[in-house]
């Protein structure tokens, strides 16, 4: 197997700008175990969960402490107060308390393998759009939207990968529908699977490559 593979490069105007050579160890991986990819997605989604679910325990329920009826002589079961867990509207015994922890982890080697696998599949299906340079002279959503049309990716779910210092591009892209901006060190397996296209500069693709070697 060749050590490198070629990816087409275009300009922001959609013009051909040659090719870029990238490592086959990162963008040409075959037969990655699907379970590893599934694990990576599960970990990502679990770590996004927040412990916002909470139920009230008996002492937190608003209500009177008065005994509903006398202890004996009514023919009914004994009852202490209306906040009892066995009463409708009473406290919850084993409900979520707002402190539950959903965090999961995956070892770095396995995660990187999963990421290389999905990036390789995306590259094979022409889903990685390499731009010679992601740069704008000024902030302009209109100009960047026209660039997406020129690159024939407008209207699709696109992930723009750039440096955090690239302020003009980030500010121009952030209001475009179905386009999400992230940095080269913050790409997840879920992102690669979810978005139709990964838009990245030549420098950015080499940064991703170096991080996953």
C-alpha positions in Angstrom: 0.0 0.0 0.0 1.3 3.5 -0.9 2.5 5.6 2.0 0.5 8.7 0.8 -2.7 9.4 -1.0 -3.7 12.5 -3.0 -6.6 14.8 -2.2 -7.8 17.4 -4.7 -7.3 21.0 -3.7 -9.5 24.0 -4.8 -9.6 27.7 -4.1 -12.4 29.6 -2.4 -13.7 30.4 -5.9 -14.0 26.7 -6.7 -11.0 26.7 -9.1 -8.6 23.7 -9.3 -5.5 24.2 -7.2 -3.7 20.9 -7.7 -3.5 18.2 -5.1 -2.0 17.6 -1.6 -0.3 14.5 -0.5 -1.4 13.1 2.9 -0.5 10.0 4.9 -2.3 6.8 4.1 -2.0 5.9 7.7 -4.5 8.7 8.5 -6.6 9.1 5.4 -6.3 5.7 3.8 -7.2 3.3 6.6 -9.3 0.3 5.8 -11.4 -2.2 7.8 -11.6 -0.3 11.1 -13.8 -2.3 13.5 -17.2 -0.6 13.6 -17.5 -1.2 17.3 -14.5 1.1 17.9 -16.3 3.9 15.9 -19.6 3.2 17.8 -17.7 3.5 21.1 -16.2 6.8 20.1 -19.7 8.2 19.3 -21.2 6.8 22.5 -18.4 8.5 24.6 -18.9 11.8 22.7 -22.6 11.9 23.2 -22.5 10.7 26.9 -20.0 13.4 27.7 -22.3 16.1 26.3 -25.1 15.1 28.8 -25.8 17.4 31.7 -27.3 16.3 35.0 -30.3 18.5 34.7 -32.9 15.9 35.6 -34.0 16.1 39.3 -37.0 15.0 41.3 -38.1 16.1 44.7 -37.6 13.9 47.7 -40.2 13.8 50.5 -38.7 16.7 52.4 -38.6 18.9 49.3 -42.2 18.6 48.3 -44.4 21.6 49.1 -47.4 20.6 51.3 -48.8 20.5 54.7 -47.4 18.4 57.5 -50.9 17.8 58.9 -52.0 14.2 59.2 -54.7 13.5 56.5 -56.9 11.6 59.0 -56.7 10.2 62.4 -54.5 7.1 63.0 -57.3 4.6 63.8 -61.0 4.1 63.4 -61.5 5.3 59.8 -61.1 1.9 58.1 -58.4 3.4 55.9 -54.7 2.7 55.9 -52.5 4.8 58.2 -51.1 8.0 56.6 -48.6 10.4 58.1 -48.8 13.3 55.5 -49.6 14.0 51.9 -45.9 14.1 50.9 -45.4 10.4 51.3 -43.9 8.7 48.3 -46.9 6.4 48.0 -49.2 9.3 47.5 -49.8 11.0 44.1 -47.8 14.2 44.2 -45.6 13.0 47.0 -41.8 12.7 47.0 -39.9 10.4 44.8 -37.7 7.8 46.5 -35.0 6.9 44.0 -35.3 9.6 41.3 -32.4 11.6 39.8 -30.9 14.1 42.3 -29.1 16.4 39.8 -25.7 14.9 40.7 -25.7 11.9 38.3 -22.5 11.4 36.3 -22.8 10.3 32.7 -19.1 10.7 31.8 -17.4 7.9 29.8 -13.9 7.6 28.4 -12.1 5.9 25.6 -8.4 5.3 25.4 -6.5 7.7 23.1 -5.2 4.9 20.8 -8.6 3.5 20.2 -10.2 7.0 19.7 -7.5 8.0 17.2 -8.0 4.7 15.3 -11.8 5.5 15.1 -11.1 9.0 13.9 -8.6 7.8 11.2 -11.2 5.3 10.1 -14.0 7.8 9.6 -11.7 10.4 8.0 -10.5 7.7 5.6 -14.1 6.9 4.6 -14.9 10.6 4.2 -11.8 11.1 2.0 -12.7 8.1 -0.2 -16.2 9.4 -0.7 -14.9 12.9 -1.6 -16.3 14.4 1.6 -13.1 16.2 2.5 -12.9 19.6 0.7 -9.3 20.9 0.9 -8.9 24.6 0.2 -5.5 26.0 -0.7 -6.0 28.9 1.8 -8.9 29.7 4.1 -8.5 33.5 4.2 -10.6 36.6 3.8 -9.6 40.2 3.6 -12.6 41.3 5.7 -15.6 39.8 7.5 -18.3 39.1 5.0 -21.0 36.4 5.4 -22.1 37.1 1.8 -18.7 36.5 0.4 -18.2 33.3 2.2 -21.6 32.0 1.3 -20.7 32.7 -2.3 -17.5 30.7 -1.8 -19.6 27.7 -0.6 -21.6 27.9 -3.8 -18.5 28.1 -5.9 -17.1 25.0 -4.1 -20.4 23.2 -4.7 -21.1 22.5 -1.0 -23.8 25.1 -0.3 -27.0 23.7 1.3 -25.2 20.7 2.7 -24.2 20.0 6.3 -20.6 21.4 6.4 -18.0 21.4 9.1 -15.4 24.2 8.6 -12.1 23.4 10.3 -9.8 26.3 10.8 -7.4 28.0 13.3 -9.0 29.9 16.1 -6.9 32.9 15.0 -8.6 33.0 11.7 -11.1 35.6 12.9 -12.3 36.9 9.5 -13.3 33.4 8.3 -14.9 32.4 11.6 -16.9 35.6 11.9 -18.0 35.3 8.2 -19.0 31.6 8.5 -20.8 31.5 11.9 -24.2 32.8 10.7 -24.5 30.5 7.7 -27.1 27.8 8.1 -26.0 24.2 8.3 -22.3 25.3 8.7 -20.5 24.7 11.9 -17.0 26.0 12.7 -14.4 24.1 14.7 -10.7 24.0 15.1 -8.2 21.4 13.9 -7.6 20.0 17.4 -11.3 19.6 18.2 -12.7 17.3 15.5 -14.7 14.3 16.8 -15.7 11.0 15.3 -19.3 12.2 15.6 -18.6 15.3 13.6 -17.0 13.5 10.7 -20.0 11.1 10.6 -22.6 13.8 10.9 -21.5 16.4 8.4 -21.6 15.8 4.7 -18.4 17.7 4.1 -15.3 18.6 6.0 -13.9 21.9 4.7 -10.2 22.4 5.7 -7.1 24.3 4.4 -4.0 22.6 3.2 -2.2 23.6 6.4 -5.2 22.4 8.4 -5.2 18.9 6.9 -1.5 18.5 7.7 -2.2 19.6 11.3 -4.8 16.9 11.6 -2.5 14.4 10.0 0.3 15.1 12.4 -2.0 14.8 15.4 -3.2 11.4 14.4 0.0 9.8 13.2 
